[in-house]
Amino acid sequence: MRKVLLMSMLIPALALAAEGESLKQGLMYLGAGLAIGLAAFGAGIGMGHLLRGTQEGLARNPTIGGRLQTTMFIGLAFIETLALYGLLVAIILLFVK
C-alpha cells in the first residue's frame, strides 16, 4: 500500500520532469502540495475535535458556556496558526529556488 501511495505522489513530479521541468522543481511542487494539504487536513480534524468537546461540555454543564466559548476560541486560533505554518512552508517551497 505504501509503495502505491508513494508512486501515485511521484507521478506528477516525474511528468513535470518529462515536460522539460527539472525533477527538483516537480518535487518542490509535490512537497508544497503535501505541506498545505496535510496542514489543512490536520487543522480540520483538530477543529472538529475541539468543537465536539466544547459542545459535549456545554451539554453537560450549560452554566459554564462563557468560559468554554472563550477557551474554544483560543484553541481555534492556535489550530489555525498551525494551518498557516503549513501554508508558509508551501510558499517557501514554491518561491525559494
Secondary structure, 3 states (H helix, E strand, C coil): CHHHHHHHHHHHHHHHHHCCCCHHHHHHHHHHHHHHHHHHHHHHHHHHHHHHHHHHHHHHCHHHHHHHHHHHHHHHHHHHHHHHHHHHHHHHHHHCC
